[in-house]
C-alpha cells in the first residue's frame, strides 16, 4: 500500500509539473521544431529524428480537388479544400474539420477521392494557426472561441462553395471535435442547419486533463510520449514518436510508408505555426456548460455518430465515452484503427462506416 501511494504521489507531481510548465514546454517546442538536431542521445524516444523545412512544403492533392482561400467574417483568410463529383451532386456535402498538428489536407488524400466517387461534394477547412490559414503576425496561441467563430463563418459559406442547398454533414476529428462542441455551445440555434454530425477520436469536452491523469496511472512512459510529442512538438522530428502517436506504432507500418511519415512531419511543422491557448481552453471547456454530462442544447442536435479507434494512443475509451454522453449518443462505435482514422491502411473501414451511417440514418435524403 505504501509503495502504491508513493507511486501515485510521484505521478501526481509529474502531472502538476506538466500542467504548470505546459505553455513553457510548448514555447520551447515552437522555437526548436525547425532546427536540425544532431543528437547523440541513445534513447529510442529521441532517435530517428528528421528535419523540417516548412518553406518548401506544399500539399499533394488528388484530381478534382482544389485549394481555395476564402475570407471569413472573423477577419482571416482561411484555406479550404473543395472536391465535387463530375455530375451535379444529389447527396449532401461532407464538411471536414481536422485536429491538432493537421490541416485540411489530411482529408484530401484518402477520404476526398472515395466520397467524390460516391457522389458526395466534400470540403475541408484548415483551422486558424495552420500554415494555410495565417493567424496574424506574431500570433502563437489561438483561443477556442476564435476557432468556434471561424467555424461559424465558414459554415455560412459552404452552400455557395459547394453549390447545394442540402444540409451539410459535419465530420470532425480529434481536437476538431472540441472546436465543434464549442461552436454548438455558442450557436445552439444553428444546430438544426446541419444534416448530421460525426465526431471521431475527439478530445472529450473536459479536455485533456482527466485523460492525462489516466495515462499517468497506466503508463508514465506513454504519458511522457504524449507530452513530448505534442507540447514539445517532438513528433515533428522523431519518426518513432510520430508513428506511436498517430499511426499505430512501429511493429507494422499500418500502410504509412517512411516517405509518408517524412511528408506528414513537414506538414505538421508547417501547420503548428500557432497552437491552442491551453490556459484559455481550461477556462472555457465545453464540459463547464454541460448538464449531466450532456451538451446544454443536445435536444436540438441533428442525427450524430461518435466514433473511437481501438488502437488510439491519444484518446482513450473513457474519453470517447465522455464525448458520446455529451452528444447524447448511447453507444460509440469503434473502428480497427490508430488515431488517424483517415490515413493508413484501414482508412477505408472508417469511410465505409461513415457512408453506411449517412444512408441508414436518412441524412442523405434531407
PyMOL commands that set and color helices and strands:
alter all, ss='L'
color gray80, all
select helices_A, chain A and resi 2-20+22-32+54-56+105-117+144-162+175-186+188-193+209-218+220-231+234-236+239-246+258-270+278-283+286-289+298-300+317-326+347-361+363-365
alter helices_A, ss='H'
color red, helices_A
select strands_A, chain A and resi 65-71+77-83+94-97+122-125+141-142+169-173+196-200+275-276+304-309+333-335
alter strands_A, ss='S'
color yellow, strands_A
deselect
rebuild
show_as cartoon
